[in-house]
């Protein structure tokens, strides 16, 4: 008998649906190749920029797009998602790389993959639906602000010996370093940013990333002619191959098999792979897994809306988990589905996960052929790329719209999540945001639960009340307190429950206390009890009590019997 744990889990689900169950023609293959090449052009510079932003050498971003991109495309549940390093992870990965080095970052990525796999097998893919919009908008905007702040140093070529860990400290250090700005880095950054902003207005289908970097590099060459220095990937990063060969920039080799725990830590010492290290990395790994799940499933939902083809959420989590388990053994850092690249994939005409495989293949080809040229890319141009990514992540238009139109409770949740993400941590922001949003939601629902007195029937000394809304812990106590005051002089109380969809333990306790504390001579009658409250009452063994508590299927039936036996009433 098949275990319930694996119900609905299908390996290669997106690939099988797109390329096996549906006819896969040469025309579709050409479309996927074109889309894959288009996304690859975007992914190559962006992957390097995100790796640099995460505190590691740029080639590790390329390894991530290549290896994780292939694994997730094969095993994921969304046929259009393109996975790799994303901007959302930068705020989590950078502190880990600074504290634990590349080895710690890869181990944390491996742990996050295991958590994602567990979430997929536990069928938690639908939980994304329970995260409110103000929470997701708040922490994504906060991440955008943090990423943008981190790029100021390279964009202007500021001279900073160390970047403080806390956000306020970062701002103070950056402001203090402004007089050290480099005119060459600044001019290249401004030129790159100008192309990124204005290129889409030309209506050319080629993504702006490539022409922006080319123009930025052209400006750098002109500045070099005037002996103005500009920092590049080659001047910032170096490598040592297994045969002892040294080089600057990006090594022109494919990803190599490595054991993450054999790499050095942040101090250049061998990583101590033990329970102490794992426990120290678990909080970061949990943050990576939660953010990876949210990002990948949000991306899949966006793609569903663009294409009309539904994804398999649990399979997507398993694919993401497997990608993050395997990628670290090839130098890949944390990966997830990228909304911008996946949307570009759809717009470029992708029809299946083959486009994502082509994208990863192009990244591998760039490692072999273009590595020397990539080493000449200016650091300020890479910072400009991330500044634009940060702006897009901030979703400023949605934030402004929410500030103008949304209820005050939602605005408060969004601003709180944004502030906590910037000042403290994304996990804290999401946790506090969800708790606060839940409390505010319960307050709204509780305020909707009311009692209304119905027109008096033919029965004397009888008052009929209708309860509208759920009788749960946040509302029941208030409702029955109001009833106690309203019926203090009445001998017969009739409650119609046809509009009570839910009765929870708190509501049950309030009802029992109200019925048990009725003064002698008073009687309570409940009618029209829906299934869920009726089931709760039965489970609690609430039975009619002669002369004190009675239940009737409908209000007319109760009133008819009361009118026929006034003496009992």
N, C-alpha and C positions, 0 to 999 in steps of 0.2 A: 504494500500500500504506500502510495506516494506521500512523503512528509508534507505537512502544511507549510513548513518553513520554505519550501521551494515552489509552492504554488504560484504560478504566474511568472516564474523566473525562467527565461529562455535565452541561452547563449546565442550570440550573433543575431539577436532578434531584428535589429534595424537593417543589418546587411541582408538577411534572408528575406525580409519583407520587401526591400527595395530592389534586390537584384535576382531573387529566385522566384518568389511568388508573382512578381510583376515582370513582364518581358523586358530584358535588358538589351537594348539594341545598340548598334554602332553610333547612332545619333545621340543616344543618352550618354554613351561613353565619351564622346567628343565634348558634350556639354559639361560633364564632370571634370574633364581634363582642363577645360578653359576656366571653370570656376576654381579648381584646385590651384592652378597657376596664379590666378588673380589673388586668391587668399594668401598664397605663399609669398607673393611680393609684399603683402602687408605684414606677414608674420615674421619675415627675416629680420628687418630692422627693429620691429617692436619686441620680438623675443629677446634680442640683445639688450635693448633699453630696459626691459623689465628685469632682466637678470642683474644688470648694473644697479638698478634701483633697489633690488633685493640684497645687495651687498656682495655679490659674487661676480666672477668673470663672465663676459658676455656669451662665451661658447656654451655655458650651461643652460642658458635660455634656449639656444638652438637645439641642444640635446633634448630638452624638454618637449619642444614642438615636434621634433622628429620621432622620438620613441613613444612618449605618452600619446601623441597625436595618432599614431598607428594603432596602439593597443585600444584606446578608447573608441576609435572609429570602428574597430572590429567587434568589440564586446558591448558597446554602449547601446542605449535604447532610443536615441534620437538620430535619425538618418542625416540630418543637416548640420549637426553641431560640429564645430571645429575646436579642438582642445589644445591647450598649451599654457604657458605662463600668462597670468592676467594681472591687471593693475591692482585688483582688489587684494591680492596676496601680499603686495609690497610692504604694507604696514605691519604684517605679521612676520614675514620672512626676514626683513632687515634686522630687527632686534635679535632674532635667533642666529643669523649668520655672524653678527657682531659678537655675540656671547659664546657661541659654540663652534663657530667656523663652518666650513662647507660640510664636514663630516656630520656635525650635529643637525644641520639643515636637511641633509639627505636622510638621516635616520628619522627625523620628525616627519618628513614626507612619507616615508615607509609606514610609520605608525598611523598617519592620517589615512593612508590607503586601506589599512586594515579596518579602521573605524568606518570608513565609507562602505566597505564590503559588508560589514556587519549590519549597517543601516539598510543596505539593499536587501540582504537576505531576511531581515526583520520586517521588510515591506513598509518602511517608513517614508517612502517616496512621496506620499500624498500630504505629509505634514507641512510641506511648504505652503499649502493653502491656508494654514492657520497662523501665518505670520502677517500681521497687518501691514498695509501700505505705508503708514507713517513710520513704522519701524524699519522696513527695508529702505525707504527713501532717506531716512535719517542716517543710517549707518553707511549707505553707499555715498551720500553727500559728504559725510565726515571723512571717509576714506579718500574721496577726491580732494578734499582740502589738504589732508595730510600728504598725499602724493605730490600735489602741486608745490607745497612748501619744501619738500625734500629735493625738488629739482632746481630750486633757485641757485644753489651753490654752483652746479655745473653750467647752468644757463648763462650766468654772469662770470664764471671762472673765478669765484671767490676763493681766497686762501684761508682754509679752516683746517686746523690740526686735528680736531675731533668734533663730531656732531653729538650734542647731548641727547640723552634718551627721551626726555620729556619734551612735549610739544612747546611749552612756554620757553624752555631752555633753548630749543632749536631757533625759535623766533629771535630771542635775545642775541644768540650767537650770529645769526645771519645778518641782523641789523648792524651788529658791531663790525662785521667783516665787509660791509658794503664798500667802504673806501678802497678795498683791495681788488675791486672788479677788474677783469681783463678785457680791454677794448676789443681784442680779436675774437675771444669767445662770445662776447656780447653781440657783435655784429653778425657772426655766423648764426647764433641762436635766433636773433630777430629776423634774419633773412629766411631761415627755415620755418619759423612760425608764420611769417607772412604768406609763404607758399601754401602751408597747411590750411590756413584760413581761407585764402582766396581761390585756390585751385578748384574746389568744387563748383564755384560760380561760373567756371568756363564751360561746364557741361561735358567735359572729357571723361570718358568712362574709366580711364586709368586711375587707380587709387593715388591719392595725394602723397602718400608716404615716400614713394620712389622719387618723383620729381623734387620734392622738398629736400630730401637728403642730397640729391645730385646738385641742386642749386646751392645748398648750404656748403657742400664740399667745394663747389666752384668758388664761392666767396672766400673760403679758407685758402685756396691756392693763390688767389689774388692778394690776400693779406700776407701770405708767406713771401710774396715778391717784395713786399714793403718791410720784411723782417719783423712782422708782428706774429708772436707765438699763438698757436691755437692747440689746445689739448685734444688728442685723438685717442681712439681705443688702443692703438699701438703704443702711444707714450704712457698710457695709464696701466695697461695690463701686459703681462708676459706669461710664458708657459715653459714647462720643461717636459720633454717627451721621455718615454721609458728608456730610450737609448742614450739619454743624457743630452740630447739636442736642446738648446735654448732658443727662444724666439720671442718676438714681441707681437702683441695682438692676439689673433685667434689661431689655434693649431689647425693645419689643413688635413685633419684626419677624421674618420668616422667615430662616433661614440664608442668608447672601449668599455669592456666589462670590468667593473671594480666592485669591491666590497666597501660600502660606505664607512663602516667602522674602522677601516684601515687607513683612512685619510686623516690628515692632521686637524686638530681643533683650531680655535681662534688664535692660540698662542704658538702654533706651529708644532705642538707636541702630539704624540699619538693619542687618539680618542680612547678614553677608558669606556669600553662598551660593557656596562653592567647595569644592575637594577637602579642604582643611583642616577646614572645618566638618563635611563629611560623614564624614570619618574620625573626628572627635571624637564624632560622634553614633552611629556604627555599633555600639559596644558596647551602648549603651542600646537601640538598635533591635533588636539581636539578642536582648537580654533580653526586650523586649516581644514579639517574635515567638515565642520559646520559651514564654514564659508564656501567650501567647494561644493557641498550639497546644495546650498541656497543658490549659488551662482549658476551651477549646471542646470538645475531644475527651472530656475527663472528663464534661463536662456532657452531651454526646451519649450517652455510655455510660449515665449515670444515667437519662436519658430513655428509652433503649432498655429498661432494666429496668422502668420505670414503665408503658410502653405496649406492649411486645412488638414494636415496629416498629423495625427496624434502620436506622441512619444510614449514609451514604456518607462515610467519613472523609476521603478525598482531596478530594472535592467540598466538604466542610465547610471544609477548610483554604483552598481556593481562594476560597470565598465570604468567609471571614474576611479573607483577604488583599485581595480586591477592595474590601471595605468599608473597610479601613484605608488603602487607596490613595485612594479617592474622598472619604472624610469630611474629611480635612484641608483640601481645597479649599473646604469649607463651614464651617470652624472646628471640626470634630470632632476630638477627641483619640482616643487608642487605645481600641479596642473589642474585645470578645470576648463569647462566649455566657456569660450569667450563670446559674449553677445555681439560685439562689433564685428569680429571676424566671421561668426556664424551668419549674421545678417548679410554681410557682404557675400558670403558663399551662396546664399539663397538668391540674392539679387543678380549674381553672376550666372545663374542658371543651373545650379547643382540639382541633381536628381537622386543621389544616393550617397552613402558613406565613402564611395570611391573618390569623391572630390577631396575629402579630408586626407585620404591616403596619398593622393597626388600632391597635396599641400606639404605633407611630411616628406615625401620624396624630393620635392624641390628644395626643402631646407637641407636635406642630406647632400644634395648636389652642390648647394652653395658652400657647404663646409669643405668639400673637396676642391672646388674650382675657384670660388670667390674669396676664400679666407684671407689671402694677402690684401685684396682690395678692401675688404670689410675692415681691416685694421686701420685704414686711413679715415674712417668715418669720425667726424668731430664729436666730442663729448657734449658740446652745447647743442648740437643738432639732435642728438639722442634725448637730451633733456627737453628740448622743444616738443618732440614726439610725446613724451610722457606728460608734459603740461597740457597738451590738447586732450590726451586720454583722461587726465584728471578733471578737466573742464566738462568733458562728456559724462564722466561718472557722477559729477556733482549734480547733474540733472537740474540745473538752476531754474529752468522754466517750470518744471513740475513743483519745485520748492516754492517759487513765487506764487504759482496757482494755488497751492495748498494753503499758503499764508493768507491769501485773499479770500478763498472760498470755503475752506474746510471748517468744521466745528473747532472750537477752542481746545477741546480735549485732544483732538488729533494733532493740532499745531504744537501743543505742549509736548506730546510724545515724540514728534519728529525732532523738535529742537533739542530735547533731552538726549535722544539717541545720537544726534549729530555731535553734541558737545562731549558726551561720554566717549564716543569713538575717537575724537580728536585728542582729548585730554588724557584718556586712560586706555581703554582696550575695547576691541570690537565685541568680544564675548560679553563683557560687562554691559556694553550698550544694548546688545540684543536681549540679554536676560532681563535687564531693568526695563527695557522698552516693552517687551512682551508682557511682563508682570503688570506694569502700569497700564498698558492698553487693555489688558484683561480686566483689571479692577475698574477702569473707567467704563468699559463695555458692560460689566455687571451692574454698575451704578445706573447706566442708562436703562438697561432692561428692568432693573428693580423699580425705577421710577415709572415705568410703563404699567406695572402691576397695580391695579386700583380696584376699589369696590364701589359699586353703584347700587343704590336702592331702587328696586323695581316698584311699579305702582301697586298699592296694597290690594290684595285679593279679597274675596268674600269671607275669608276666615278672620275672625276678630282677634285682636291682640297678637297678630302675626306680622312680622316684618320680613320681607324677602330681599336678599342682597345677591348681586351677581359679581363674582370675582373675575376680573379680566387680567390675564397674564399669568406667567409661571409663579408657582408658590415655591421659591427656592430660598436658600439661607439669607440672601441679601434683601428679600422683600417680605417674607412670610411674617417675621416678627412685627414689622410695622403694620401689616394688614390686620393681624389678629388683635393688636393693641387698639387700632381704630375701631374694630368691631366691638371690643370690650366697652369702649366709651359710648358708641352709638346704641348699643343694645342693653344698656344698664337697667332700663325700666321695662324691658320686654320679657314676656314669659316664653314665647315661641320664636325661634330664629331659624330661618330657612336660607341656606346657601346654595346657589346654583353654580356648578363648577364646569359648565360646558365650555368655557373659555379658559380653562386651566390646562395647558398642554403638558406641564411638568410639575411633579411634586418630588422634591429631593429630601434628604435626611433632615435638613434644617427646617424645611417646610412641614414635614411630618411631625417633628418635635414641637413646633409652634402650634400645629393643629391639635395634637394630643393634649398639650398643656391648656389650651383654650377650652377644650371640651371637658377636661377633668376639673377645671376650676369654675365651671358654671355653678352659680348658686342653686340651692335646693329649689325645686319647682320649675326650673327652666329646662327647656328641651331644645336640642340642636338637630336640624334635619339637613342632610346634604343630598343634592340631586344632580343628575346629568354628569356623573363622574366619567371622564375619558379613560382610555385603556391604561396609559402609563400611571396616572395617579391611582387608579383602581388596583393595579398590580402592586404598587408600593404599599397601599393600605392593607391589601391581603397578605403581603409578605410580612408586614408588621403585626399581623393578627389583630387588626382593628375590627371589632364586631359591634353590631347594634347593641345598645343598652336600653332596656325597657324604661320608658319615661324620660330618658336623658339624651340618647343618640340614636338616630335612625337614618337609613339610606333609601332613596327611591330612584328608579331609573330615569324619571322625567319630572319636571316641575309640575305640570298639570296633574299628573297622577298623585303627587304628594298633596297638592292643594285640594284635590277632589276627596281624598281619604280624610284629610284633616277637617274638611267641611262636613263630611258625613259623620264624623265622630268628634264633635266639638268638646265634648266633656274630657276626652283624652288629652286634647290639646291644652 
